[in-house]
Amino acid sequence: MCIRDRLKPIRKNITLKDQAYEQIRQAINTNTLKPGTALTEEQLSSMLSISRTPIRSALQQLVYEKLLSQDATGHIYVSTITEKSVQDTSKVRTVLECMAIDSASFPLSEAKLQELERIDREQHELIAAHPEDNLRFAELDKEFHCAIAECCDNASLIEFIQNINNVMVRINVLSGTLPQNRQDALIEHENIIAFLKKGQREFAKVALSEHLKHVEERMLSESKKER
């Protein structure tokens, strides 16, 4: 099935840029738009049935979030996932998310803790009801890590963590590691929540670091099997 058949025309309303962003982002995350695929405003404008202006804004947002790459000539491509990119993303993610816990005021509010527990619950329910929906699981995983970020009062740090977890949605889905490792990931999430509830900042940071290390190891292990 060609790309044109997989992308739906945009409904014309006041959020055309946001709709274009979500459509292109989902096509990247589901591998409809494969790594290395060149994208142009003209091509996407025709596919989505909207003008080039919201397309341009959406593409620049996705370049900023590292889902797309732009070369020196201005050409835009779907970013390629490599072992090094997984390792680099994991290192930066660990530093940023631990920094968010460091910057948070303890004890955390009941509302923040309930949000983390809600996401955990939804992931369990998703596995039971729709075990095939890896994209939704990865989106909820992003929500969990962004919710940790939002425990701190640093808008720039929160934005950086949101952006890197946008990249992680795609890596999680395309790595092929979710079906066999989701339960382990949820146990690790629950350990983090338990320490956050107890106000044990340092233990929460260790649990988070170990979780992200295990995520990276699982991805790299799967990549070596595929060679």
One Martini backbone bead per residue (centre of mass of N, CA, C, O) as a GRO file, in nm:
protein
  227
    1MET     BB    1   0.095   0.036   0.024
    2CYS     BB    2   0.079   0.356  -0.021
    3ILE     BB    3   0.110   0.656   0.128
    4ARG     BB    4  -0.151   0.788   0.015
    5ASP     BB    5  -0.339   0.554   0.139
    6ARG     BB    6  -0.251   0.618   0.458
    7LEU     BB    7  -0.327   0.915   0.417
    8LYS     BB    8  -0.547   1.151   0.534
    9PRO     BB    9  -0.742   1.391   0.488
   10ILE     BB   10  -0.782   1.699   0.605
   11ARG     BB   11  -0.956   1.875   0.827
   12LYS     BB   12  -1.099   2.191   0.804
   13ASN     BB   13  -0.947   2.399   1.046
   14ILE     BB   14  -0.773   2.569   1.307
   15THR     BB   15  -0.572   2.287   1.323
   16LEU     BB   16  -0.380   2.206   1.078
   17LYS     BB   17  -0.099   2.177   1.196
   18ASP     BB   18  -0.172   1.963   1.413
   19GLN     BB   19  -0.286   1.753   1.218
   20ALA     BB   20  -0.035   1.721   1.045
   21TYR     BB   21   0.154   1.637   1.269
   22GLU     BB   22  -0.001   1.378   1.357
   23GLN     BB   23   0.001   1.230   1.086
   24ILE     BB   24   0.308   1.223   1.039
   25ARG     BB   25   0.391   1.102   1.310
   26GLN     BB   26   0.232   0.837   1.280
   27ALA     BB   27   0.371   0.746   1.016
   28ILE     BB   28   0.648   0.723   1.152
   29ASN     BB   29   0.578   0.534   1.402
   30THR     BB   30   0.454   0.302   1.189
   31ASN     BB   31   0.637   0.298   0.916
   32THR     BB   32   0.511   0.436   0.666
   33LEU     BB   33   0.746   0.626   0.721
   34LYS     BB   34   1.054   0.565   0.642
   35PRO     BB   35   1.365   0.557   0.680
   36GLY     BB   36   1.482   0.814   0.450
   37THR     BB   37   1.239   0.959   0.371
   38ALA     BB   38   1.134   1.192   0.155
   39LEU     BB   39   1.009   1.529   0.215
   40THR     BB   40   0.745   1.745   0.094
   41GLU     BB   41   0.525   1.994   0.079
   42GLU     BB   42   0.384   1.914  -0.183
   43GLN     BB   43   0.324   1.619  -0.121
   44LEU     BB   44   0.164   1.666   0.151
   45SER     BB   45  -0.046   1.863   0.046
   46SER     BB   46  -0.179   1.658  -0.143
   47MET     BB   47  -0.243   1.429   0.063
   48LEU     BB   48  -0.394   1.637   0.287
   49SER     BB   49  -0.548   1.885   0.161
   50ILE     BB   50  -0.339   2.131   0.206
   51SER     BB   51  -0.145   2.369   0.265
   52ARG     BB   52   0.195   2.449   0.312
   53THR     BB   53   0.207   2.604   0.580
   54PRO     BB   54   0.130   2.378   0.792
   55ILE     BB   55   0.341   2.181   0.690
   56ARG     BB   56   0.592   2.345   0.757
   57SER     BB   57   0.541   2.358   1.063
   58ALA     BB   58   0.534   2.053   1.114
   59LEU     BB   59   0.817   1.984   1.009
   60GLN     BB   60   0.977   2.166   1.206
   61GLN     BB   61   0.881   2.021   1.461
   62LEU     BB   62   0.999   1.737   1.377
   63VAL     BB   63   1.289   1.831   1.362
   64TYR     BB   64   1.311   1.929   1.657
   65GLU     BB   65   1.225   1.620   1.755
   66LYS     BB   66   1.397   1.412   1.553
   67LEU     BB   67   1.207   1.267   1.332
   68LEU     BB   68   1.352   1.470   1.155
   69SER     BB   69   1.573   1.564   0.885
   70GLN     BB   70   1.809   1.832   0.791
   71ASP     BB   71   1.993   1.942   0.549
   72ALA     BB   72   2.198   2.181   0.399
   73THR     BB   73   1.969   2.207   0.157
   74GLY     BB   74   1.670   2.144   0.311
   75HIS     BB   75   1.622   1.858   0.320
   76ILE     BB   76   1.374   1.609   0.415
   77TYR     BB   77   1.388   1.339   0.658
   78VAL     BB   78   1.360   1.043   0.792
   79SER     BB   79   1.483   0.926   1.058
   80THR     BB   80   1.744   0.728   1.173
   81ILE     BB   81   1.791   0.419   1.336
   82THR     BB   82   2.046   0.352   1.573
   83GLU     BB   83   2.244   0.243   1.811
   84LYS     BB   84   2.353   0.525   1.879
   85SER     BB   85   2.079   0.667   1.907
   86VAL     BB   86   1.984   0.496   2.143
   87GLN     BB   87   2.218   0.561   2.336
   88ASP     BB   88   2.195   0.870   2.332
   89THR     BB   89   1.901   0.892   2.421
   90SER     BB   90   1.933   0.742   2.691
   91LYS     BB   91   2.136   0.932   2.825
   92VAL     BB   92   1.969   1.193   2.812
   93ARG     BB   93   1.713   1.089   2.946
   94THR     BB   94   1.835   1.020   3.222
   95VAL     BB   95   1.934   1.299   3.298
   96LEU     BB   96   1.664   1.455   3.272
   97GLU     BB   97   1.475   1.278   3.457
   98CYS     BB   98   1.650   1.302   3.711
   99MET     BB   99   1.637   1.612   3.721
  100ALA     BB  100   1.334   1.626   3.771
  101ILE     BB  101   1.342   1.487   4.047
  102ASP     BB  102   1.541   1.687   4.175
  103SER     BB  103   1.330   1.942   4.114
  104ALA     BB  104   1.129   1.833   4.293
  105SER     BB  105   0.865   1.856   4.525
  106PHE     BB  106   0.861   1.727   4.846
  107PRO     BB  107   0.587   1.607   4.838
  108LEU     BB  108   0.388   1.488   4.620
  109SER     BB  109   0.112   1.522   4.475
  110GLU     BB  110  -0.175   1.349   4.442
  111ALA     BB  111  -0.224   1.416   4.143
  112LYS     BB  112   0.048   1.312   4.030
  113LEU     BB  113   0.025   1.021   4.136
  114GLN     BB  114  -0.245   0.955   3.995
  115GLU     BB  115  -0.140   0.988   3.707
  116LEU     BB  116   0.064   0.757   3.712
  117GLU     BB  117  -0.148   0.537   3.788
  118ARG     BB  118  -0.330   0.572   3.542
  119ILE     BB  119  -0.127   0.492   3.326
  120ASP     BB  120  -0.065   0.215   3.436
  121ARG     BB  121  -0.355   0.109   3.414
  122GLU     BB  122  -0.390   0.153   3.106
  123GLN     BB  123  -0.167  -0.043   3.023
  124HIS     BB  124  -0.294  -0.296   3.140
  125GLU     BB  125  -0.564  -0.274   2.983
  126LEU     BB  126  -0.442  -0.285   2.700
  127ILE     BB  127  -0.316  -0.566   2.714
  128ALA     BB  128  -0.590  -0.711   2.762
  129ALA     BB  129  -0.755  -0.583   2.508
  130HIS     BB  130  -0.479  -0.474   2.316
  131PRO     BB  131  -0.191  -0.636   2.251
  132GLU     BB  132  -0.131  -0.509   1.948
  133ASP     BB  133  -0.103  -0.200   2.064
  134ASN     BB  134   0.197  -0.052   2.051
  135LEU     BB  135   0.149   0.249   2.009
  136ARG     BB  136  -0.026   0.307   2.258
  137PHE     BB  137   0.178   0.208   2.463
  138ALA     BB  138   0.400   0.414   2.383
  139GLU     BB  139   0.229   0.664   2.448
  140LEU     BB  140   0.193   0.596   2.750
  141ASP     BB  141   0.492   0.594   2.813
  142LYS     BB  142   0.531   0.888   2.752
  143GLU     BB  143   0.331   0.993   2.965
  144PHE     BB  144   0.484   0.888   3.209
  145HIS     BB  145   0.753   1.048   3.166
  146CYS     BB  146   0.614   1.328   3.152
  147ALA     BB  147   0.490   1.315   3.437
  148ILE     BB  148   0.757   1.323   3.581
  149ALA     BB  149   0.848   1.596   3.470
  150GLU     BB  150   0.585   1.751   3.596
  151CYS     BB  151   0.702   1.751   3.897
  152CYS     BB  152   0.835   1.993   3.802
  153ASP     BB  153   0.944   2.363   3.775
  154ASN     BB  154   1.050   2.324   3.444
  155ALA     BB  155   0.976   2.402   3.130
  156SER     BB  156   1.232   2.323   2.970
  157LEU     BB  157   1.266   2.038   3.079
  158ILE     BB  158   0.991   1.932   2.993
  159GLU     BB  159   1.030   1.979   2.689
  160PHE     BB  160   1.274   1.795   2.647
  161ILE     BB  161   1.133   1.535   2.746
  162GLN     BB  162   0.905   1.534   2.542
  163ASN     BB  163   1.083   1.515   2.288
  164ILE     BB  164   1.238   1.250   2.356
  165ASN     BB  165   0.966   1.082   2.384
  166ASN     BB  166   0.880   1.105   2.092
  167VAL     BB  167   1.115   0.934   1.989
  168MET     BB  168   1.054   0.677   2.168
  169VAL     BB  169   0.802   0.578   2.031
  170ARG     BB  170   0.940   0.484   1.772
  171ILE     BB  171   1.157   0.301   1.894
  172ASN     BB  172   0.966   0.109   2.040
  173VAL     BB  173   0.809   0.007   1.793
  174LEU     BB  174   1.058  -0.067   1.593
  175SER     BB  175   1.216  -0.269   1.785
  176GLY     BB  176   1.013  -0.513   1.890
  177THR     BB  177   1.003  -0.521   2.234
  178LEU     BB  178   0.718  -0.495   2.367
  179PRO     BB  179   0.567  -0.772   2.387
  180GLN     BB  180   0.808  -0.907   2.582
  181ASN     BB  181   0.846  -0.621   2.788
  182ARG     BB  182   0.599  -0.483   2.925
  183GLN     BB  183   0.587  -0.607   3.211
  184ASP     BB  184   0.865  -0.515   3.303
  185ALA     BB  185   0.812  -0.212   3.266
  186LEU     BB  186   0.576  -0.195   3.472
  187ILE     BB  187   0.732  -0.280   3.719
  188GLU     BB  188   0.930  -0.044   3.702
  189HIS     BB  189   0.720   0.180   3.726
  190GLU     BB  190   0.611   0.090   4.009
  191ASN     BB  191   0.874   0.142   4.158
  192ILE     BB  192   0.884   0.443   4.109
  193ILE     BB  193   0.614   0.515   4.239
  194ALA     BB  194   0.675   0.409   4.523
  195PHE     BB  195   0.907   0.611   4.584
  196LEU     BB  196   0.746   0.870   4.531
  197LYS     BB  197   0.531   0.822   4.754
  198LYS     BB  198   0.765   0.810   4.986
  199GLY     BB  199   0.989   1.037   4.912
  200GLN     BB  200   1.233   0.873   4.754
  201ARG     BB  201   1.435   1.019   4.554
  202GLU     BB  202   1.694   0.838   4.515
  203PHE     BB  203   1.541   0.574   4.455
  204ALA     BB  204   1.388   0.681   4.210
  205LYS     BB  205   1.638   0.739   4.038
  206VAL     BB  206   1.746   0.453   4.030
  207ALA     BB  207   1.493   0.320   3.909
  208LEU     BB  208   1.496   0.491   3.651
  209SER     BB  209   1.779   0.422   3.548
  210GLU     BB  210   1.732   0.116   3.531
  211HIS     BB  211   1.500   0.123   3.335
  212LEU     BB  212   1.648   0.268   3.097
  213LYS     BB  213   1.870   0.056   3.075
  214HIS     BB  214   1.681  -0.183   3.005
  215VAL     BB  215   1.560  -0.064   2.751
  216GLU     BB  216   1.823  -0.045   2.595
  217GLU     BB  217   1.908  -0.346   2.615
  218ARG     BB  218   1.660  -0.462   2.469
  219MET     BB  219   1.703  -0.317   2.200
  220LEU     BB  220   1.995  -0.413   2.137
  221SER     BB  221   1.936  -0.715   2.150
  222GLU     BB  222   1.732  -0.717   1.911
  223SER     BB  223   1.925  -0.600   1.699
  224LYS     BB  224   2.129  -0.843   1.705
  225LYS     BB  225   1.927  -1.065   1.616
  226GLU     BB  226   1.870  -0.930   1.319
  227ARG     BB  227   2.165  -0.987   1.188
   0.00000   0.00000   0.00000
